[in-house]
């Protein structure tokens, strides 16, 4: 399971990195076209925004996979130390449930967008082809938290705090 989790992380990190590189190229090309040739590349800014959204949802899963989600730490010592393992496991279970719920809602939204045939404005691209990353990100994050609940030994140690 640890090897699978690492492969999944590597694939998602590659996808997120590729999206970031494409965002940078899109912005550079658009700026160069405007500055040197006095025209803007049609729809490129919208495409860059969609790629940034993809990075955000994939990045959510990457953060969970490294146990680096931002969280408030002010209440860490409110419960006795003997409860810490239970609280962490319960937190992983709760996170898995919440991210699964959000994944279901996002999947329903994508299906609705597909059924209605909605397009992204300006570039006339099927919107569901951009939105699929939302349920993917939620379900991938939920999967990680479920694994951390079942196999706490696979959860990376939290640094800081």
N, C-alpha and C positions, 0 to 999 in steps of 0.2 A: 504494500500500500504506500509506503514511503517513496518508493521509486515512481509510482504512478503520480503521486502528488507533486514530486519534483518535475516530472515530464510535463504535467499540466501547467505548472508554474512557468516553465521555460517556454512553452508554446504561447501562453498568454503574454508573457513578457516580450516575446518576439513580435507578436501582433501589436501590442501597445507601442513598442518602439518603432515599428514600421509606420504606424499611423502618425506618430509624432514627426518622423522624418518626412512623410508626405505633407503634413501640415506646414512644416518649415519650407519645403520646396514650393508648395502652392503660394505661400505668402511671398517668398522671394521672387517667384515668376510673376506674380501680379504686380508687385512693386516695380520690378524691372520693366515690365511691359508699360506701366503707366509713366515711369520716369524717362525711359529711353524712346518709346514708340508712341506715346500719348494715347494709349488705349488700355482698357481693363479686360482681362480674360473673363468671359461670360460665366458666371456661376461659381467661380473658383473660391470666392470667399465663403459661400454657402457650403461648398464641399469641405473646406477647411474646418468650419464649425461642426459639421457632422463627424469629421474625424476626431475632433477634440472631445465630442460627446462619447464616441466609442472608447477613447482612451480613459475617460472618467469611469465608465462602467466596468471596463476590464481592469482598471486600476483598483477599483473597489475590491475585486476578487484577489488581486495581487497583494493588497494591503492585509486582507484577512489571512492569506496564505503565509504571510510573514509575521502575523500577530502584531501588526503595526497600525491598527486603526486608532484614530484619535479617540480618547475617552476621558471623562472626568475622573480624576484620582482623589478628589477631596474626601470621598467616603470609604476609601480603601481600608481604613483601620477602625471603622465603626463596629464591625462584627469581630468576635473573637478569632484569633489566628487559627484555631482548630476548625473553623467553618470555611476557611479559605478555599480548600479543594472543592467542597460542595458548591460554594458560590461560583467559582470559576466554571465548574461543569454545568451548573444550572444556567449560567450566562451563555455558555456555548450552545446549549439546547434552545434557550430563548432566542438567541440570535439566529440560529438555524430556522426556527419556526417563523420568525418575523421576515427574514429574507426570502423564505419560501412563499409566504403570503404575498410579499411585494412582487415576487417573480410571477405568481399566478395573475395578479392584477395587471402587471406589465404585459404578460402574454395575451390576456384578454384584450388589452388596448391594441396590441399589434394585430390580432385577428380582426378586430373591428375596423382598423385602418385598411387592412387587406380587403375585407368584404365590401367596404364602401369605395375602394379604389382611389383613395386619396393620394395626391402627389405632393412632393415638396415644391413649394412655390419657387418661382424663378427657373429652376432647372428641370422641372417636369419629370421628376424621378419618383418611382413608387416609394412612398414614405415608409412602408413596412420594411423595405430593404435596409433602411437606416435604423429603424426602431428595434430590430431583432436583438441588438446588443443590450438593450435594457433588460429583458427577461434573462438573457444569457448571464449578464453580470450578477443579477440577483440570485439566480439558481446556482451559479458557480460559487458565489460567496456562501450561500446556504449549505452547499455540499461540504465546503471546507469546515464550517462550524459543526456540521453533523459528524464529520470525521473526528474533529477535535473532542466532541462529546463522547464518541464511542471509543476513541483511542487517544487519550490525553497525552500519551508519550510522543505522539506525532506533532503536537502543538509546539511551535518554537517558543523559547523563553522570551518573556517580555523584557526589553531593555529600558532602563530609565525608571523614573517614578520613585 
